[in-house]
């Protein structure tokens, strides 16, 4: 497996959310995609589902997770496992940015509303 330099990692932006691809098929990974996600303060997440299990490891700050209608606080040092098919929304109602690593199996896709499944660009 090649050493993947963060300085060469692609970054993708949505309003208030930044994804930095650390490992993915386009960067030489075969089994898992790993990215850093940073959620700005005050961002409300959009509900979505995934076709494969995703794991978040919180690095800094805290986030509000709505998972299948239940609310959870994800704080730095803790992890969250989202099973395939569960509805998830990640928000940051706090005053500081939230930063986490996400691990997602290669081939997994996201589903938003009634739209067709797609591979997020940070996981490709």
Secondary structure as GFF3:
##gff-version 3
##sequence-region A 1 124
A	DSSP	three_ten_helix	6	8	.	.	.	ID=ss1
A	DSSP	beta_strand	11	14	.	.	.	ID=ss2
A	DSSP	beta_strand	17	23	.	.	.	ID=ss3
A	DSSP	three_ten_helix	25	27	.	.	.	ID=ss4
A	DSSP	beta_strand	32	39	.	.	.	ID=ss5
A	DSSP	beta_strand	49	50	.	.	.	ID=ss6
A	DSSP	beta_strand	54	60	.	.	.	ID=ss7
A	DSSP	beta_strand	62	67	.	.	.	ID=ss8
A	DSSP	beta_strand	70	75	.	.	.	ID=ss9
A	DSSP	beta_strand	79	82	.	.	.	ID=ss10
A	DSSP	beta_strand	88	91	.	.	.	ID=ss11
A	DSSP	beta_strand	98	105	.	.	.	ID=ss12
A	DSSP	beta_strand	110	111	.	.	.	ID=ss13
A	DSSP	three_ten_helix	121	123	.	.	.	ID=ss14
###
